[in-house]
Amino acid sequence: MTSPVTTPDGTGATTPGRLYGVGLGPGDPELMTVRAVRALAEADVVAYHSARHGRSIARSIAAAHLRADHIEEPLVYPVTTETTDHPGGYRGALEEFYAEAADRLAAHLDAGRTVAVLAEGDPMFYGSYMHMHKRLADRYVTEVIPGVTSVSAAAARLGTPLVEGEEILTILPGTLPEEELTARLASTDSAVVMKLGRTFPAVRRAFEASGRLPEARYVERATMAGERTGDLAGVEADSVPYFAVAVLPSRIDAPRPERTPESGEVVVVGTGPAGPLWLTPETRGALAAADDVVGYTTYLDRVPVRPGQTRHGSDNKVEAERAEFALDLARRGRRVAVVSGGDPGVFAMATAVLEAASQDAYADVPVRVLPGVTAANAAAARAGAPLGHDYATLSLSDRLKPWEVIATRLRAAASADLVLALYNPGSRSRNWQVGKARDLLLEHRSPDTPVVLGRDVGGPAESVRTVRLADLDPAEVDMRTLLIVGSSQTRWVERGDGRRIVWTPRRYPEPEQPA
């Protein structure tokens, strides 16, 4: 016990005790750290959480280091998974419990006692200790002693690397909504899903929906009595306890499943207008699962290099050849991702792949198209909301259709007072279309109509400007620029921070009634 000290005014006072958050590791007492053992030796009070049955896994791990003179403080949860009649519901019952438990420990600390709060695994990793830490650490000298987590223990017991190189590890609680679990499992390299038990059926469905079930492993009570490991797909739901985890190990050097002609498919994925921030979780998953990645080299460079994958880059003007090449790979049993900038269905690779797939030779090859953020949506978001009402999307490129068709469609959309999103407005060898389009639109639109010029949106050279239609300069437009031309209702204003925003109201004026 800490002895009283004398304060300057001569009165006796007790020096507050020290608080320890003691990580015990995953279950095997031999995996406790030397520092954890020393902290228990220094402690006057040992506290541990338990359910109402009174048994504590934390206490059982540390049992060999507890002394007869230790003051034990069982912190018994009022509820675990059952319902409660507490007026604040389940959360209210727990908040009240944590406050009362912290008060009990504070009384020991105020009396000068050293308090060790036991925690399975690591105290700051999904641990009950953190609720005491948040309520006490700002009032008392505190030390948190880290412990080996169940994640590390599970990887060790599986004997499989969890992550290597530049792989990303995602830790997920099984209590997440099933769709959220599915999205995160699809988009990551490696993962560990914790808190199984009753959540296991939904977790298993998420693994299956994300296409990751064949890779998934299962670990139950790692390093403890009753430990069990195996493939997640073979585990019966009614046998899964809370102290179990699902693991997606490293894909590096992992055996690839044997491919047969029936296992091949082509997935056309949209990478968005720029880098990784614009990828959807579904797209990330498809890219990670592919045996081969096919695409225009510029778009291919946006896709992370993954061990075991083969990349096939090509020029931008060979869409049909690229599509047939991808389908030929899939016909041999390969899982092929065809990458496309923006959305693959908007002036991009989905059309080329589906056109080729309509040939008899590829009729049995599965083809999927995954959407991506379009260049129009990206530029519009940067500018404000110019596509807030009806709009038309056109390409100004006359490489695949004559200019007369483009001009006819421009006139029709302009006369209908639609906002216009104009793709492929110009290039080094084709720079006259922007001027022609501007002059044609001025026949139907006010010279003050706002025009958004979005260049390299999301990229390092991003530039988003708004000019009057009459001031649109073709020399400032290239193939990396997208134009959004407002309707008669589109507004643009300068806000207090100097930023100019553009939007098109959702409500259109009622037509004037004859007198």
C-alpha positions in Angstrom: 0.0 0.0 0.0 1.1 3.6 -0.6 1.9 5.4 2.6 0.5 8.8 3.5 2.7 11.8 2.7 2.9 15.2 4.4 1.6 18.3 2.5 3.1 21.8 3.0 0.4 22.7 5.5 1.3 19.7 7.7 -1.8 17.6 7.0 -1.6 14.0 6.0 -2.7 13.1 2.5 -2.6 9.9 0.4 -0.8 9.8 -2.9 -3.3 8.5 -5.5 -2.5 5.1 -6.8 -1.4 4.1 -10.3 -3.8 2.5 -12.9 -2.6 -0.3 -15.2 -4.4 -1.6 -18.2 -2.9 -5.0 -18.5 -3.0 -6.9 -21.8 -2.9 -10.6 -21.2 -2.6 -11.9 -24.8 -4.9 -14.3 -26.6 -5.4 -16.9 -23.9 -2.2 -18.9 -23.3 -0.7 -17.7 -20.0 2.8 -18.2 -21.5 2.0 -15.4 -24.0 1.7 -12.8 -21.3 4.5 -10.3 -21.5 7.1 -9.8 -18.8 5.8 -6.3 -18.2 2.3 -7.6 -17.6 3.5 -10.0 -15.0 5.5 -7.3 -13.3 2.4 -5.0 -13.2 0.4 -7.7 -11.5 3.2 -8.1 -9.0 3.0 -4.3 -8.2 -0.8 -4.2 -8.0 -2.8 -4.0 -4.8 -6.1 -4.4 -6.7 -6.9 -6.7 -9.6 -10.0 -6.0 -11.5 -11.5 -8.0 -14.3 -14.8 -8.1 -16.3 -17.1 -11.1 -16.4 -20.7 -12.0 -17.3 -23.2 -12.7 -14.6 -22.1 -16.3 -14.3 -19.0 -14.9 -12.6 -16.4 -16.7 -14.8 -13.7 -14.5 -16.2 -11.4 -15.6 -19.0 -9.1 -12.7 -18.2 -8.8 -13.9 -14.6 -8.2 -17.5 -15.7 -5.3 -16.3 -17.9 -3.6 -14.4 -15.1 -4.5 -16.9 -12.3 -1.0 -18.1 -11.7 0.1 -14.5 -10.9 -2.6 -13.6 -8.4 -1.7 -13.5 -4.7 -3.8 -14.2 -1.7 -3.4 -10.5 -0.6 -4.7 -9.1 -3.9 -8.0 -7.3 -3.6 -10.1 -8.7 -6.4 -12.8 -6.5 -8.1 -15.0 -8.5 -10.4 -16.7 -6.1 -12.8 -19.9 -8.0 -13.6 -21.8 -6.9 -16.7 -25.5 -6.4 -16.0 -26.3 -7.7 -19.6 -24.4 -9.3 -22.4 -26.6 -10.4 -25.3 -30.0 -10.6 -23.5 -32.6 -7.8 -23.3 -32.9 -5.4 -20.4 -35.7 -3.3 -18.8 -33.3 -0.5 -18.1 -35.0 2.9 -19.1 -32.0 3.7 -21.3 -32.1 0.3 -23.0 -29.0 -1.9 -23.6 -26.7 1.1 -24.1 -28.0 2.9 -21.1 -27.5 -0.2 -18.9 -23.9 -0.5 -20.0 -23.2 3.2 -19.6 -24.5 3.0 -16.0 -22.4 -0.1 -15.4 -19.2 1.5 -16.7 -19.7 4.6 -14.6 -20.3 2.5 -11.4 -17.3 0.3 -12.2 -15.1 3.4 -12.7 -16.2 4.8 -9.4 -15.3 1.6 -7.6 -11.8 1.6 -9.1 -11.5 5.4 -8.4 -12.1 4.7 -4.7 -9.2 2.3 -4.6 -7.0 4.8 -6.5 -7.9 7.6 -4.2 -6.9 5.4 -1.3 -3.4 5.1 -2.8 -3.8 1.6 -4.1 -2.4 0.4 -7.5 -5.1 -1.0 -9.6 -4.5 -3.5 -12.5 -7.4 -4.0 -14.9 -7.1 -7.2 -16.8 -7.8 -7.4 -20.5 -7.7 -10.3 -22.9 -5.6 -9.6 -25.9 -4.7 -6.0 -26.0 -6.4 -3.4 -23.7 -7.0 -0.9 -26.5 -8.2 -3.4 -29.2 -11.9 -4.0 -28.8 -11.3 -4.4 -25.1 -13.5 -3.7 -22.1 -10.6 -1.9 -20.4 -10.9 1.1 -22.7 -14.2 2.1 -21.0 -12.3 2.4 -17.7 -9.4 4.2 -19.4 -11.7 6.9 -20.8 -13.1 7.6 -17.4 -10.0 7.4 -15.3 -6.8 8.0 -17.3 -7.1 11.8 -17.1 -7.3 11.7 -13.3 -4.6 9.2 -12.3 -1.1 8.1 -13.5 -1.9 5.4 -16.0 0.1 2.9 -18.0 -1.3 0.7 -20.7 0.6 -2.6 -21.2 0.0 -3.9 -24.7 -0.7 -7.6 -25.3 -0.7 -10.1 -28.2 -4.0 -9.7 -30.1 -6.2 -12.5 -31.2 -5.5 -11.4 -34.7 -1.8 -12.1 -34.4 -2.6 -15.3 -32.6 -4.9 -16.5 -35.3 -2.4 -15.9 -38.0 0.3 -17.7 -36.0 -2.0 -20.7 -35.4 -2.9 -20.9 -39.1 0.8 -20.7 -40.0 -0.1 -18.4 -42.9 1.2 -14.8 -43.4 -1.5 -12.3 -42.7 -0.1 -9.4 -44.8 3.0 -8.9 -46.8 4.6 -6.1 -48.8 2.1 -3.4 -49.5 -1.0 -5.4 -48.8 -3.7 -3.8 -46.7 -5.2 -5.5 -43.6 -8.8 -4.7 -42.6 -10.1 -5.5 -39.1 -13.9 -5.8 -39.1 -16.4 -6.5 -36.3 -18.9 -9.2 -37.3 -21.7 -6.9 -35.9 -21.5 -4.6 -39.0 -24.4 -4.7 -41.4 -24.1 -7.5 -43.9 -23.8 -5.2 -46.9 -21.1 -3.2 -45.2 -19.1 -6.4 -44.5 -19.5 -7.5 -48.0 -18.2 -4.3 -49.5 -15.2 -4.1 -47.2 -14.3 -7.8 -47.7 -14.5 -7.3 -51.5 -12.2 -4.3 -51.5 -9.4 -5.3 -49.2 -6.4 -7.6 -49.5 -6.4 -9.3 -46.2 -9.0 -9.2 -43.4 -9.9 -10.5 -40.0 -13.6 -10.5 -38.9 -14.0 -10.6 -35.1 -17.0 -11.1 -32.8 -18.5 -14.1 -34.5 -20.9 -16.3 -32.5 -24.4 -15.2 -33.3 -23.1 -13.0 -36.2 -21.6 -16.0 -38.1 -24.4 -16.7 -40.6 -24.4 -13.1 -41.8 -20.5 -13.0 -41.8 -20.4 -16.2 -43.9 -23.0 -14.8 -46.4 -20.8 -11.6 -46.7 -17.7 -13.7 -47.5 -19.7 -15.6 -50.1 -21.3 -12.4 -51.7 -17.8 -10.8 -51.9 -16.4 -13.8 -53.7 -13.8 -14.4 -50.9 -15.3 -17.5 -49.2 -12.8 -20.0 -50.9 -9.9 -18.0 -49.3 -11.4 -17.6 -45.9 -10.0 -19.5 -42.8 -11.5 -20.0 -39.4 -9.8 -19.9 -36.0 -11.6 -20.6 -32.7 -10.1 -19.9 -29.2 -6.6 -19.4 -30.6 -3.9 -20.6 -28.1 -6.5 -21.7 -25.6 -8.0 -25.1 -24.7 -10.5 -26.1 -27.4 -8.7 -24.4 -30.2 -10.0 -25.2 -33.6 -8.9 -24.1 -37.1 -10.1 -24.8 -40.6 -11.7 -23.5 -43.8 -14.6 -21.1 -43.0 -16.8 -22.7 -45.7 -16.9 -25.9 -43.7 -17.9 -24.5 -40.3 -21.4 -25.1 -38.9 -23.0 -21.9 -37.7 -24.4 -23.4 -34.5 -20.9 -24.4 -33.4 -19.3 -20.9 -33.5 -18.5 -19.2 -30.2 -17.9 -15.5 -29.7 -14.2 -16.1 -29.3 -13.6 -17.0 -32.9 -12.4 -15.1 -35.9 -12.6 -15.4 -39.7 -9.4 -14.7 -41.6 -8.5 -13.7 -45.1 -4.7 -14.4 -45.2 -2.2 -12.8 -47.5 -2.7 -13.4 -51.2 1.0 -13.2 -52.0 2.3 -16.7 -52.7 -1.1 -18.2 -51.8 -2.1 -21.0 -54.2 -4.4 -19.8 -56.9 -7.5 -22.0 -57.4 -7.2 -24.3 -60.4 -8.8 -22.8 -63.5 -11.0 -24.7 -65.9 -12.8 -23.4 -69.0 -16.0 -23.1 -66.9 -14.3 -20.8 -64.3 -13.4 -18.0 -66.8 -15.2 -14.7 -66.9 -14.7 -11.1 -68.1 -15.5 -8.3 -65.7 -15.5 -4.8 -67.2 -14.7 -2.3 -64.5 -14.8 1.5 -64.3 -11.9 3.0 -62.5 -13.5 6.5 -62.3 -11.9 9.6 -63.6 -8.6 9.3 -61.8 -6.9 7.4 -59.0 -7.8 5.0 -56.2 -10.2 7.4 -54.4 -12.7 7.0 -57.2 -12.8 3.2 -57.1 -15.9 1.4 -55.7 -15.4 -1.5 -53.3 -16.9 -3.8 -55.9 -14.4 -2.7 -58.5 -11.5 -3.1 -56.0 -12.6 -6.6 -55.3 -12.9 -7.5 -59.0 -9.5 -6.1 -59.7 -7.9 -8.0 -56.8 -9.5 -11.3 -57.8 -8.5 -11.2 -61.5 -5.9 -13.5 -63.0 -5.4 -11.0 -65.9 -5.9 -7.3 -66.1 -6.5 -5.9 -69.6 -6.7 -2.3 -70.7 -5.4 0.9 -72.2 -2.0 1.5 -70.7 -3.0 4.9 -69.1 -5.9 3.3 -67.3 -3.9 0.2 -66.4 -1.4 2.3 -64.6 -4.1 3.3 -62.1 -4.5 -0.4 -61.0 -2.2 -1.6 -58.2 0.3 -4.3 -59.3 -0.5 -7.5 -57.5 1.6 -10.7 -57.3 0.3 -13.5 -59.5 -1.5 -11.3 -61.9 -0.7 -10.7 -65.5 -1.2 -7.3 -67.0 -1.9 -6.7 -70.7 -1.6 -3.0 -71.8 -2.4 -1.7 -75.2 -3.0 1.4 -77.3 -6.2 3.5 -76.9 -7.4 2.8 -80.5 -7.7 -1.0 -80.4 -10.9 -1.5 -78.3 -12.2 -4.4 -80.5 -8.9 -6.3 -80.4 -8.6 -5.7 -76.7 -12.2 -7.0 -76.1 -11.6 -10.2 -78.1 -8.2 -10.8 -76.4 -9.9 -10.6 -72.9 -12.7 -13.0 -74.0 -10.1 -15.4 -75.4 -8.4 -15.5 -72.0 -11.7 -16.1 -70.2 -12.5 -18.9 -72.6 -9.4 -20.6 -71.3 -10.6 -20.3 -67.7 -9.0 -17.1 -66.7 -10.7 -14.4 -64.6 -10.2 -11.2 -66.6 -10.7 -7.6 -65.5 -11.0 -5.2 -68.4 -10.3 -1.7 -67.0 -11.9 1.4 -68.4 -11.7 5.0 -67.3 -14.8 6.7 -65.8 -17.8 4.4 -66.2 -17.2 1.5 -68.7 -20.6 2.0 -70.2 -20.1 5.7 -71.1 -18.1 6.1 -74.3 -15.9 3.3 -73.0 -15.0 -0.4 -73.0 -18.3 -2.1 -72.0 -19.7 -1.6 -75.5 -16.7 -3.1 -77.2 -16.6 -6.1 -74.9 -20.4 -6.8 -75.2 -20.3 -6.4 -78.9 -17.5 -9.0 -79.2 -19.2 -11.2 -76.7 -22.3 -11.3 -78.9 -20.3 -13.4 -81.4 -21.1 -17.1 -81.4 -17.5 -18.0 -80.4 -17.9 -16.2 -77.1 -21.6 -16.9 -76.4 -20.8 -19.0 -73.3 -18.2 -16.6 -71.7 -19.8 -14.8 -68.7 -19.5 -11.0 -68.9 -20.2 -8.6 -66.1 -20.1 -4.8 -66.2 -19.3 -2.9 -62.9 -20.1 0.8 -62.9 -17.7 3.6 -62.1 -17.8 7.4 -61.4 -18.3 9.1 -64.7 -16.2 12.1 -65.8 -19.4 14.1 -66.0 -20.4 13.3 -62.4 -16.9 14.1 -61.2 -16.6 17.5 -63.0 -20.2 18.4 -61.9 -19.5 17.6 -58.3 -16.4 19.8 -58.3 -18.3 22.7 -59.8 -21.4 22.3 -57.7 -24.6 20.7 -59.2 -24.9 21.7 -62.8 -26.5 18.3 -63.7 -29.3 18.9 -61.1 -32.0 18.7 -63.8 -32.4 16.9 -67.1 -29.2 16.7 -69.2 -27.8 15.1 -72.3 -24.4 13.4 -72.7 -22.7 13.7 -76.1 -19.2 13.0 -77.5 -17.8 15.7 -79.9 -15.4 13.1 -81.4 -16.1 12.5 -85.1 -13.8 9.5 -85.2 -16.7 7.0 -84.9 -19.6 9.2 -86.2 -19.8 12.1 -88.7 -19.9 15.7 -87.5 -23.3 16.1 -89.2 -24.8 13.6 -86.7 -23.1 15.4 -83.8 -24.4 18.8 -85.0 -27.9 17.5 -85.4 -27.9 16.1 -81.8 -26.4 19.3 -80.4 -29.2 21.3 -82.0 -31.9 19.0 -80.7 -30.5 19.0 -77.1 -30.0 22.7 -77.2 -33.5 23.5 -78.5 -34.8 21.2 -75.7 -33.0 23.4 -73.2 -31.0 20.5 -71.7 -27.8 20.9 -69.8 -25.0 19.3 -71.9 -22.1 17.1 -70.8 -19.7 17.1 -73.7 -17.0 14.4 -73.9 -14.0 14.2 -76.1 -14.2 17.9 -77.0 -10.8 18.2 -78.7 -7.3 16.9 -79.2 -4.0 17.9 -80.9 -5.3 16.7 -84.2 -8.9 17.7 -83.8 -9.4 21.2 -82.3 -12.1 22.8 -84.4 -15.2 21.0 -83.0 -15.3 23.1 -79.8 -15.6 26.3 -81.7 -18.3 24.8 -84.0 -20.2 23.5 -81.0 -20.0 26.9 -79.2 -21.3 28.8 -82.2 -24.1 26.3 -82.7 -25.2 26.5 -79.0 -25.1 30.3 -79.1 -28.0 30.1 -81.6 -30.1 28.6 -78.7 -28.4 29.9 -75.5 -27.6 33.2 -73.9 -23.9 34.3 -74.2 -23.9 34.4 -70.4 -24.7 30.7 -70.1 -22.2 29.1 -67.7 -19.8 26.5 -69.1 -17.8 24.3 -66.7 -14.3 23.2 -68.0 -13.3 20.2 -65.9 -9.8 19.0 -66.7 -8.0 16.0 -65.2 -10.6 15.9 -62.3 -9.2 13.9 -59.4 -5.7 13.9 -61.0 -2.6 15.9 -60.2 -3.3 18.5 -62.9 -6.9 19.1 -61.9 -8.5 22.3 -63.0 -12.1 23.3 -62.8 -13.2 26.7 -64.2 -16.5 28.3 -65.2 -16.7 30.7 -68.2 -19.4 32.3 -70.2 -20.5 30.4 -73.3 -19.5 33.4 -75.4 -16.0 33.3 -73.9 -15.3 29.6 -74.4 -11.9 29.4 -76.0 -11.2 26.2 -78.0 -7.4 26.6 -77.3 -8.1 25.9 -73.6 -9.8 22.6 -74.3 -8.1 19.2 -74.9 -9.0 15.5 -74.6 -8.6 15.5 -70.9 -11.2 18.2 -70.6 -14.9 17.7 -70.1 -17.4 20.5 -70.8 -20.7 21.0 -69.0 -22.9 23.6 -70.7 -25.7 25.0 -68.6 -29.4 25.3 -69.6 -31.4 28.5 -69.5 -32.1 27.8 -65.8 -28.5 27.1 -64.7 -27.1 29.5 -62.2 -23.6 30.4 -61.1 -22.7 32.6 -58.1 -19.6 33.5 -56.2 -19.8 32.6 -52.5 -18.2 34.4 -49.6 -15.0 32.3 -49.7 -14.5 33.4 -53.4 -15.5 30.0 -54.8 -17.7 30.1 -57.8 -20.4 27.4 -57.8 -22.8 26.3 -60.5 -26.1 24.6 -60.2 -29.3 23.8 -62.1 -32.5 24.1 -60.2 -34.7 20.9 -60.0 -37.8 23.0 -60.5 -38.5 24.2 -64.1 -40.7 27.3 -64.6 -44.3 26.7 -65.4 -45.2 27.7 -69.0 -47.0 31.0 -69.3 -50.7 30.7 -69.7 -52.3 32.7 -72.6 -54.1 35.8 -71.5 
